[in-house]
Amino acid sequence: RPSTRGRAVTVRVDAGGMLQSLALALLDRALGRYVKGIDADSLKIGLWTGKIVLEALELKREALFELGLPVNIEAGYIGRIEIYVPWSKLGSEPIRVVIDQVHLIATPIDRDSWTDEERAA
């Protein structure tokens, strides 16, 4: 094994790949209950601009259950989600999320399976 004593050692780190992996994991944790298709192909990151873009996401059939809505999603797509992170002002400015091109076909869940609370609402 060659000695590196006295020599500079260069280690290449794929910061873009690491950032993308981290962003994918965080976005999947936040949005994974609602959408399918969060992957490297759907993600674009502008590190210095603070802009994160997800495109062509499919809504999961049970996505609206989380919101307490008694409907099934027969087909649902989100064309684009843009997230703006103000890196230099994180404590004082909000993170903005823009959802664009939502297409949804929903049908009611069988009313006989609803609870009394759901029927009253």
mmCIF file of the C-alpha atoms, coordinates in Angstrom:
data_MODEL
# 
_entry.id   MODEL 
# 
loop_
_atom_site.group_PDB 
_atom_site.id 
_atom_site.type_symbol 
_atom_site.label_atom_id 
_atom_site.label_alt_id 
_atom_site.label_comp_id 
_atom_site.label_asym_id 
_atom_site.label_entity_id 
_atom_site.label_seq_id 
_atom_site.pdbx_PDB_ins_code 
_atom_site.Cartn_x 
_atom_site.Cartn_y 
_atom_site.Cartn_z 
_atom_site.occupancy 
_atom_site.B_iso_or_equiv 
_atom_site.pdbx_formal_charge 
_atom_site.auth_seq_id 
_atom_site.auth_comp_id 
_atom_site.auth_asym_id 
_atom_site.auth_atom_id 
_atom_site.pdbx_PDB_model_num 
ATOM 1   C CA . ARG A 1 1   ? 0.000   0.000  0.000   1.00 0.00 ? 1   ARG A CA 1 
ATOM 2   C CA . PRO A 1 2   ? 1.578   3.321  -1.006  1.00 0.00 ? 2   PRO A CA 1 
ATOM 3   C CA . SER A 1 3   ? 2.178   5.899  1.706   1.00 0.00 ? 3   SER A CA 1 
ATOM 4   C CA . THR A 1 4   ? 0.287   9.208  1.497   1.00 0.00 ? 4   THR A CA 1 
ATOM 5   C CA . ARG A 1 5   ? 2.488   10.855 4.118   1.00 0.00 ? 5   ARG A CA 1 
ATOM 6   C CA . GLY A 1 6   ? 3.699   14.210 2.851   1.00 0.00 ? 6   GLY A CA 1 
ATOM 7   C CA . ARG A 1 7   ? 1.439   14.119 -0.209  1.00 0.00 ? 7   ARG A CA 1 
ATOM 8   C CA . ALA A 1 8   ? -1.823  15.867 -0.878  1.00 0.00 ? 8   ALA A CA 1 
ATOM 9   C CA . VAL A 1 9   ? -4.721  13.486 -1.209  1.00 0.00 ? 9   VAL A CA 1 
ATOM 10  C CA . THR A 1 10  ? -7.630  14.497 -3.394  1.00 0.00 ? 10  THR A CA 1 
ATOM 11  C CA . VAL A 1 11  ? -11.043 13.127 -2.555  1.00 0.00 ? 11  VAL A CA 1 
ATOM 12  C CA . ARG A 1 12  ? -13.819 13.798 -5.001  1.00 0.00 ? 12  ARG A CA 1 
ATOM 13  C CA . VAL A 1 13  ? -17.260 14.206 -3.544  1.00 0.00 ? 13  VAL A CA 1 
ATOM 14  C CA . ASP A 1 14  ? -20.305 14.334 -5.772  1.00 0.00 ? 14  ASP A CA 1 
ATOM 15  C CA . ALA A 1 15  ? -22.053 17.125 -3.881  1.00 0.00 ? 15  ALA A CA 1 
ATOM 16  C CA . GLY A 1 16  ? -24.837 17.309 -6.464  1.00 0.00 ? 16  GLY A CA 1 
ATOM 17  C CA . GLY A 1 17  ? -25.547 13.610 -6.101  1.00 0.00 ? 17  GLY A CA 1 
ATOM 18  C CA . MET A 1 18  ? -25.453 13.809 -2.313  1.00 0.00 ? 18  MET A CA 1 
ATOM 19  C CA . LEU A 1 19  ? -27.753 16.836 -2.337  1.00 0.00 ? 19  LEU A CA 1 
ATOM 20  C CA . GLN A 1 20  ? -30.116 15.113 -4.716  1.00 0.00 ? 20  GLN A CA 1 
ATOM 21  C CA . SER A 1 21  ? -30.199 11.961 -2.558  1.00 0.00 ? 21  SER A CA 1 
ATOM 22  C CA . LEU A 1 22  ? -30.887 14.012 0.565   1.00 0.00 ? 22  LEU A CA 1 
ATOM 23  C CA . ALA A 1 23  ? -33.589 16.054 -1.179  1.00 0.00 ? 23  ALA A CA 1 
ATOM 24  C CA . LEU A 1 24  ? -35.233 12.892 -2.540  1.00 0.00 ? 24  LEU A CA 1 
ATOM 25  C CA . ALA A 1 25  ? -35.301 11.319 0.924   1.00 0.00 ? 25  ALA A CA 1 
ATOM 26  C CA . LEU A 1 26  ? -36.797 14.437 2.540   1.00 0.00 ? 26  LEU A CA 1 
ATOM 27  C CA . LEU A 1 27  ? -39.361 14.972 -0.210  1.00 0.00 ? 27  LEU A CA 1 
ATOM 28  C CA . ASP A 1 28  ? -40.369 11.320 -0.147  1.00 0.00 ? 28  ASP A CA 1 
ATOM 29  C CA . ARG A 1 29  ? -40.866 11.518 3.615   1.00 0.00 ? 29  ARG A CA 1 
ATOM 30  C CA . ALA A 1 30  ? -42.990 14.674 3.282   1.00 0.00 ? 30  ALA A CA 1 
ATOM 31  C CA . LEU A 1 31  ? -44.943 13.818 0.115   1.00 0.00 ? 31  LEU A CA 1 
ATOM 32  C CA . GLY A 1 32  ? -44.616 10.044 -0.252  1.00 0.00 ? 32  GLY A CA 1 
ATOM 33  C CA . ARG A 1 33  ? -47.978 9.384  1.399   1.00 0.00 ? 33  ARG A CA 1 
ATOM 34  C CA . TYR A 1 34  ? -49.684 11.381 -1.332  1.00 0.00 ? 34  TYR A CA 1 
ATOM 35  C CA . VAL A 1 35  ? -47.738 10.878 -4.559  1.00 0.00 ? 35  VAL A CA 1 
ATOM 36  C CA . LYS A 1 36  ? -45.815 8.279  -6.533  1.00 0.00 ? 36  LYS A CA 1 
ATOM 37  C CA . GLY A 1 37  ? -42.876 9.043  -8.758  1.00 0.00 ? 37  GLY A CA 1 
ATOM 38  C CA . ILE A 1 38  ? -40.542 11.007 -6.507  1.00 0.00 ? 38  ILE A CA 1 
ATOM 39  C CA . ASP A 1 39  ? -37.247 10.014 -8.087  1.00 0.00 ? 39  ASP A CA 1 
ATOM 40  C CA . ALA A 1 40  ? -34.181 11.515 -9.720  1.00 0.00 ? 40  ALA A CA 1 
ATOM 41  C CA . ASP A 1 41  ? -35.994 11.814 -13.064 1.00 0.00 ? 41  ASP A CA 1 
ATOM 42  C CA . SER A 1 42  ? -38.746 13.989 -11.551 1.00 0.00 ? 42  SER A CA 1 
ATOM 43  C CA . LEU A 1 43  ? -36.432 16.236 -9.487  1.00 0.00 ? 43  LEU A CA 1 
ATOM 44  C CA . LYS A 1 44  ? -34.526 19.380 -10.433 1.00 0.00 ? 44  LYS A CA 1 
ATOM 45  C CA . ILE A 1 45  ? -32.560 21.346 -7.843  1.00 0.00 ? 45  ILE A CA 1 
ATOM 46  C CA . GLY A 1 46  ? -31.115 24.839 -8.117  1.00 0.00 ? 46  GLY A CA 1 
ATOM 47  C CA . LEU A 1 47  ? -28.775 24.767 -5.130  1.00 0.00 ? 47  LEU A CA 1 
ATOM 48  C CA . TRP A 1 48  ? -27.909 28.463 -5.072  1.00 0.00 ? 48  TRP A CA 1 
ATOM 49  C CA . THR A 1 49  ? -31.321 29.723 -6.185  1.00 0.00 ? 49  THR A CA 1 
ATOM 50  C CA . GLY A 1 50  ? -33.163 27.674 -3.579  1.00 0.00 ? 50  GLY A CA 1 
ATOM 51  C CA . LYS A 1 51  ? -35.570 26.327 -6.186  1.00 0.00 ? 51  LYS A CA 1 
ATOM 52  C CA . ILE A 1 52  ? -36.590 22.670 -6.100  1.00 0.00 ? 52  ILE A CA 1 
ATOM 53  C CA . VAL A 1 53  ? -38.883 21.374 -8.844  1.00 0.00 ? 53  VAL A CA 1 
ATOM 54  C CA . LEU A 1 54  ? -40.754 18.066 -9.027  1.00 0.00 ? 54  LEU A CA 1 
ATOM 55  C CA . GLU A 1 55  ? -42.553 17.174 -12.243 1.00 0.00 ? 55  GLU A CA 1 
ATOM 56  C CA . ALA A 1 56  ? -45.019 14.558 -13.459 1.00 0.00 ? 56  ALA A CA 1 
ATOM 57  C CA . LEU A 1 57  ? -46.126 13.021 -10.169 1.00 0.00 ? 57  LEU A CA 1 
ATOM 58  C CA . GLU A 1 58  ? -48.970 10.533 -9.841  1.00 0.00 ? 58  GLU A CA 1 
ATOM 59  C CA . LEU A 1 59  ? -51.367 10.900 -6.917  1.00 0.00 ? 59  LEU A CA 1 
ATOM 60  C CA . LYS A 1 60  ? -51.835 7.756  -4.855  1.00 0.00 ? 60  LYS A CA 1 
ATOM 61  C CA . ARG A 1 61  ? -55.337 6.305  -4.759  1.00 0.00 ? 61  ARG A CA 1 
ATOM 62  C CA . GLU A 1 62  ? -55.556 6.856  -0.988  1.00 0.00 ? 62  GLU A CA 1 
ATOM 63  C CA . ALA A 1 63  ? -53.993 10.358 -0.963  1.00 0.00 ? 63  ALA A CA 1 
ATOM 64  C CA . LEU A 1 64  ? -57.187 12.118 0.083   1.00 0.00 ? 64  LEU A CA 1 
ATOM 65  C CA . PHE A 1 65  ? -57.837 9.700  2.973   1.00 0.00 ? 65  PHE A CA 1 
ATOM 66  C CA . GLU A 1 66  ? -55.141 11.606 4.905   1.00 0.00 ? 66  GLU A CA 1 
ATOM 67  C CA . LEU A 1 67  ? -57.321 14.716 4.586   1.00 0.00 ? 67  LEU A CA 1 
ATOM 68  C CA . GLY A 1 68  ? -60.413 12.897 5.829   1.00 0.00 ? 68  GLY A CA 1 
ATOM 69  C CA . LEU A 1 69  ? -62.146 13.043 2.451   1.00 0.00 ? 69  LEU A CA 1 
ATOM 70  C CA . PRO A 1 70  ? -64.258 9.975  1.671   1.00 0.00 ? 70  PRO A CA 1 
ATOM 71  C CA . VAL A 1 71  ? -63.199 9.631  -1.947  1.00 0.00 ? 71  VAL A CA 1 
ATOM 72  C CA . ASN A 1 72  ? -60.999 7.336  -4.008  1.00 0.00 ? 72  ASN A CA 1 
ATOM 73  C CA . ILE A 1 73  ? -58.704 8.793  -6.605  1.00 0.00 ? 73  ILE A CA 1 
ATOM 74  C CA . GLU A 1 74  ? -59.337 6.950  -9.838  1.00 0.00 ? 74  GLU A CA 1 
ATOM 75  C CA . ALA A 1 75  ? -56.660 8.962  -11.616 1.00 0.00 ? 75  ALA A CA 1 
ATOM 76  C CA . GLY A 1 76  ? -54.663 11.919 -10.405 1.00 0.00 ? 76  GLY A CA 1 
ATOM 77  C CA . TYR A 1 77  ? -51.569 13.757 -11.545 1.00 0.00 ? 77  TYR A CA 1 
ATOM 78  C CA . ILE A 1 78  ? -49.612 16.817 -10.497 1.00 0.00 ? 78  ILE A CA 1 
ATOM 79  C CA . GLY A 1 79  ? -47.767 18.417 -13.371 1.00 0.00 ? 79  GLY A CA 1 
ATOM 80  C CA . ARG A 1 80  ? -45.349 20.461 -11.275 1.00 0.00 ? 80  ARG A CA 1 
ATOM 81  C CA . ILE A 1 81  ? -44.464 21.290 -7.675  1.00 0.00 ? 81  ILE A CA 1 
ATOM 82  C CA . GLU A 1 82  ? -42.045 24.174 -7.113  1.00 0.00 ? 82  GLU A CA 1 
ATOM 83  C CA . ILE A 1 83  ? -40.461 24.725 -3.708  1.00 0.00 ? 83  ILE A CA 1 
ATOM 84  C CA . TYR A 1 84  ? -38.589 27.951 -3.001  1.00 0.00 ? 84  TYR A CA 1 
ATOM 85  C CA . VAL A 1 85  ? -36.180 27.864 -0.046  1.00 0.00 ? 85  VAL A CA 1 
ATOM 86  C CA . PRO A 1 86  ? -34.735 31.284 0.922   1.00 0.00 ? 86  PRO A CA 1 
ATOM 87  C CA . TRP A 1 87  ? -31.373 29.906 2.140   1.00 0.00 ? 87  TRP A CA 1 
ATOM 88  C CA . SER A 1 88  ? -30.019 33.246 3.310   1.00 0.00 ? 88  SER A CA 1 
ATOM 89  C CA . LYS A 1 89  ? -33.216 34.160 5.215   1.00 0.00 ? 89  LYS A CA 1 
ATOM 90  C CA . LEU A 1 90  ? -34.478 30.806 6.511   1.00 0.00 ? 90  LEU A CA 1 
ATOM 91  C CA . GLY A 1 91  ? -35.445 32.150 9.924   1.00 0.00 ? 91  GLY A CA 1 
ATOM 92  C CA . SER A 1 92  ? -37.265 35.224 8.643   1.00 0.00 ? 92  SER A CA 1 
ATOM 93  C CA . GLU A 1 93  ? -38.881 34.257 5.334   1.00 0.00 ? 93  GLU A CA 1 
ATOM 94  C CA . PRO A 1 94  ? -41.222 31.360 4.595   1.00 0.00 ? 94  PRO A CA 1 
ATOM 95  C CA . ILE A 1 95  ? -40.556 28.438 2.314   1.00 0.00 ? 95  ILE A CA 1 
ATOM 96  C CA . ARG A 1 96  ? -42.987 28.765 -0.604  1.00 0.00 ? 96  ARG A CA 1 
ATOM 97  C CA . VAL A 1 97  ? -44.617 25.791 -2.313  1.00 0.00 ? 97  VAL A CA 1 
ATOM 98  C CA . VAL A 1 98  ? -46.434 26.192 -5.642  1.00 0.00 ? 98  VAL A CA 1 
ATOM 99  C CA . ILE A 1 99  ? -48.506 23.286 -6.966  1.00 0.00 ? 99  ILE A CA 1 
ATOM 100 C CA . ASP A 1 100 ? -49.453 23.560 -10.634 1.00 0.00 ? 100 ASP A CA 1 
ATOM 101 C CA . GLN A 1 101 ? -51.475 21.456 -13.080 1.00 0.00 ? 101 GLN A CA 1 
ATOM 102 C CA . VAL A 1 102 ? -53.456 19.210 -10.758 1.00 0.00 ? 102 VAL A CA 1 
ATOM 103 C CA . HIS A 1 103 ? -55.686 16.767 -12.619 1.00 0.00 ? 103 HIS A CA 1 
ATOM 104 C CA . LEU A 1 104 ? -57.990 14.575 -10.567 1.00 0.00 ? 104 LEU A CA 1 
ATOM 105 C CA . ILE A 1 105 ? -60.753 12.062 -11.177 1.00 0.00 ? 105 ILE A CA 1 
ATOM 106 C CA . ALA A 1 106 ? -62.306 10.993 -7.879  1.00 0.00 ? 106 ALA A CA 1 
ATOM 107 C CA . THR A 1 107 ? -65.239 8.780  -6.928  1.00 0.00 ? 107 THR A CA 1 
ATOM 108 C CA . PRO A 1 108 ? -67.027 8.516  -3.593  1.00 0.00 ? 108 PRO A CA 1 
ATOM 109 C CA . ILE A 1 109 ? -66.156 5.690  -1.260  1.00 0.00 ? 109 ILE A CA 1 
ATOM 110 C CA . ASP A 1 110 ? -69.035 3.285  -0.697  1.00 0.00 ? 110 ASP A CA 1 
ATOM 111 C CA . ARG A 1 111 ? -71.272 5.250  1.701   1.00 0.00 ? 111 ARG A CA 1 
ATOM 112 C CA . ASP A 1 112 ? -72.212 2.043  3.565   1.00 0.00 ? 112 ASP A CA 1 
ATOM 113 C CA . SER A 1 113 ? -68.610 1.776  4.788   1.00 0.00 ? 113 SER A CA 1 
ATOM 114 C CA . TRP A 1 114 ? -68.603 5.314  6.264   1.00 0.00 ? 114 TRP A CA 1 
ATOM 115 C CA . THR A 1 115 ? -68.599 5.876  10.012  1.00 0.00 ? 115 THR A CA 1 
ATOM 116 C CA . ASP A 1 116 ? -71.355 7.903  11.664  1.00 0.00 ? 116 ASP A CA 1 
ATOM 117 C CA . GLU A 1 117 ? -68.942 10.844 11.959  1.00 0.00 ? 117 GLU A CA 1 
ATOM 118 C CA . GLU A 1 118 ? -68.208 10.734 8.247   1.00 0.00 ? 118 GLU A CA 1 
ATOM 119 C CA . ARG A 1 119 ? -71.909 10.665 7.391   1.00 0.00 ? 119 ARG A CA 1 
ATOM 120 C CA . ALA A 1 120 ? -72.587 13.644 9.694   1.00 0.00 ? 120 ALA A CA 1 
ATOM 121 C CA . ALA A 1 121 ? -69.855 15.734 8.073   1.00 0.00 ? 121 ALA A CA 1 
# 
